[in-house]
Amino acid sequence: MSRTATISLILAMAASGLSSAQQPGSMKGMEKDMDMQKCMAMKNSDMKGMNMKDMDMQKCQAMMNEKGGVQHKESTKAMSYEAEAVVKAVDRSKARVTLAHEAIKSLNWPAMTMKFGVKDKSLYERLAVGKKVHVEFTKNGQDYVVIAVN
């Protein structure tokens, strides 16, 4: 098996949560060379010619940062955004609020009306229909979720 194929297999195992000890014999002992369970997958990277021998978690993360990779989930803080908006509708049963917000430059969004999730029930006290609010929100999967209202 080529080094690139081996690394691809390790990345797939890491994504599925399997250790090399749970895989066929050809993978046993690979974790001593590179702890891929703790290392994020490096998508769209050309791994040809990279020396993976004796690579530890810190070296792997440093290399991913140089290659434009993603930081480890535990060290990544969720990005939040802010906007001025007018509350158009509130649906407590579905934990949703419809906001007509101003343009959000950091997301390259024009002003528009859209639905947001609501993280905490206590936020509904400040989300009255027709009220102008300043909201902070984050992306959660495919949804945007309001995390603060002022």
Contacts in CASP RR format, 6 or more apart in sequence:
PFRMAT RR
TARGET T0000
AUTHOR 0000-0000-0000
METHOD contacts of the structure
MODEL  1
MSRTATISLILAMAASGLSSAQQPGSMKGMEKDMDMQKCMAMKNSDMKGM
NMKDMDMQKCQAMMNEKGGVQHKESTKAMSYEAEAVVKAVDRSKARVTLA
HEAIKSLNWPAMTMKFGVKDKSLYERLAVGKKVHVEFTKNGQDYVVIAVN
1 9 0 8 1.000
1 26 0 8 1.000
3 52 0 8 1.000
4 47 0 8 1.000
4 48 0 8 1.000
6 27 0 8 1.000
6 30 0 8 1.000
7 34 0 8 1.000
7 36 0 8 1.000
7 47 0 8 1.000
7 52 0 8 1.000
9 23 0 8 1.000
9 27 0 8 1.000
10 20 0 8 1.000
10 27 0 8 1.000
10 30 0 8 1.000
10 34 0 8 1.000
10 36 0 8 1.000
11 36 0 8 1.000
11 41 0 8 1.000
11 42 0 8 1.000
13 19 0 8 1.000
13 20 0 8 1.000
13 22 0 8 1.000
13 23 0 8 1.000
13 27 0 8 1.000
13 36 0 8 1.000
13 37 0 8 1.000
14 36 0 8 1.000
14 37 0 8 1.000
14 39 0 8 1.000
14 41 0 8 1.000
15 41 0 8 1.000
17 37 0 8 1.000
19 31 0 8 1.000
19 37 0 8 1.000
20 27 0 8 1.000
20 28 0 8 1.000
20 29 0 8 1.000
20 30 0 8 1.000
20 31 0 8 1.000
21 28 0 8 1.000
30 36 0 8 1.000
31 37 0 8 1.000
33 52 0 8 1.000
33 53 0 8 1.000
33 54 0 8 1.000
33 55 0 8 1.000
34 52 0 8 1.000
34 53 0 8 1.000
34 55 0 8 1.000
34 56 0 8 1.000
34 60 0 8 1.000
35 56 0 8 1.000
35 57 0 8 1.000
35 60 0 8 1.000
36 60 0 8 1.000
38 57 0 8 1.000
38 60 0 8 1.000
38 72 0 8 1.000
39 57 0 8 1.000
39 60 0 8 1.000
39 61 0 8 1.000
39 64 0 8 1.000
39 72 0 8 1.000
40 61 0 8 1.000
40 64 0 8 1.000
40 69 0 8 1.000
40 70 0 8 1.000
40 71 0 8 1.000
40 72 0 8 1.000
40 73 0 8 1.000
42 63 0 8 1.000
42 64 0 8 1.000
42 67 0 8 1.000
42 69 0 8 1.000
43 69 0 8 1.000
45 67 0 8 1.000
45 69 0 8 1.000
50 63 0 8 1.000
55 63 0 8 1.000
61 71 0 8 1.000
61 72 0 8 1.000
64 70 0 8 1.000
64 71 0 8 1.000
65 71 0 8 1.000
70 76 0 8 1.000
78 138 0 8 1.000
78 139 0 8 1.000
79 138 0 8 1.000
79 139 0 8 1.000
80 136 0 8 1.000
80 137 0 8 1.000
80 138 0 8 1.000
80 147 0 8 1.000
81 104 0 8 1.000
81 106 0 8 1.000
81 107 0 8 1.000
81 136 0 8 1.000
81 137 0 8 1.000
81 138 0 8 1.000
81 144 0 8 1.000
82 104 0 8 1.000
82 134 0 8 1.000
82 135 0 8 1.000
82 136 0 8 1.000
82 137 0 8 1.000
83 99 0 8 1.000
83 101 0 8 1.000
83 102 0 8 1.000
83 104 0 8 1.000
83 134 0 8 1.000
83 135 0 8 1.000
83 137 0 8 1.000
84 101 0 8 1.000
84 102 0 8 1.000
84 132 0 8 1.000
84 133 0 8 1.000
84 134 0 8 1.000
85 99 0 8 1.000
85 100 0 8 1.000
85 101 0 8 1.000
85 102 0 8 1.000
85 132 0 8 1.000
85 133 0 8 1.000
85 134 0 8 1.000
85 135 0 8 1.000
86 99 0 8 1.000
86 100 0 8 1.000
86 130 0 8 1.000
86 131 0 8 1.000
86 132 0 8 1.000
86 133 0 8 1.000
87 97 0 8 1.000
87 98 0 8 1.000
87 99 0 8 1.000
87 127 0 8 1.000
87 128 0 8 1.000
87 129 0 8 1.000
87 130 0 8 1.000
87 131 0 8 1.000
87 133 0 8 1.000
88 98 0 8 1.000
88 99 0 8 1.000
88 100 0 8 1.000
88 113 0 8 1.000
88 129 0 8 1.000
88 130 0 8 1.000
89 97 0 8 1.000
89 98 0 8 1.000
89 129 0 8 1.000
90 96 0 8 1.000
90 97 0 8 1.000
90 98 0 8 1.000
90 124 0 8 1.000
90 127 0 8 1.000
90 128 0 8 1.000
90 129 0 8 1.000
91 97 0 8 1.000
91 98 0 8 1.000
92 121 0 8 1.000
92 124 0 8 1.000
95 117 0 8 1.000
95 118 0 8 1.000
96 115 0 8 1.000
96 116 0 8 1.000
96 117 0 8 1.000
96 118 0 8 1.000
97 115 0 8 1.000
97 116 0 8 1.000
97 117 0 8 1.000
97 118 0 8 1.000
97 127 0 8 1.000
97 146 0 8 1.000
98 113 0 8 1.000
98 114 0 8 1.000
98 115 0 8 1.000
98 116 0 8 1.000
99 113 0 8 1.000
99 114 0 8 1.000
99 115 0 8 1.000
99 116 0 8 1.000
99 133 0 8 1.000
99 135 0 8 1.000
99 146 0 8 1.000
100 111 0 8 1.000
100 112 0 8 1.000
100 113 0 8 1.000
101 109 0 8 1.000
101 111 0 8 1.000
101 112 0 8 1.000
101 113 0 8 1.000
101 114 0 8 1.000
101 135 0 8 1.000
102 111 0 8 1.000
103 109 0 8 1.000
103 110 0 8 1.000
103 111 0 8 1.000
114 144 0 8 1.000
116 135 0 8 1.000
116 137 0 8 1.000
116 143 0 8 1.000
116 144 0 8 1.000
116 145 0 8 1.000
116 146 0 8 1.000
117 143 0 8 1.000
117 144 0 8 1.000
117 145 0 8 1.000
117 146 0 8 1.000
118 124 0 8 1.000
118 127 0 8 1.000
118 145 0 8 1.000
118 146 0 8 1.000
119 145 0 8 1.000
119 146 0 8 1.000
119 147 0 8 1.000
120 147 0 8 1.000
123 146 0 8 1.000
123 148 0 8 1.000
123 149 0 8 1.000
126 133 0 8 1.000
126 149 0 8 1.000
126 150 0 8 1.000
127 133 0 8 1.000
127 146 0 8 1.000
127 149 0 8 1.000
133 149 0 8 1.000
133 150 0 8 1.000
134 149 0 8 1.000
134 150 0 8 1.000
135 146 0 8 1.000
135 148 0 8 1.000
135 149 0 8 1.000
135 150 0 8 1.000
136 146 0 8 1.000
136 147 0 8 1.000
136 148 0 8 1.000
136 149 0 8 1.000
137 144 0 8 1.000
137 145 0 8 1.000
137 146 0 8 1.000
137 147 0 8 1.000
138 144 0 8 1.000
138 145 0 8 1.000
138 147 0 8 1.000
139 145 0 8 1.000
END
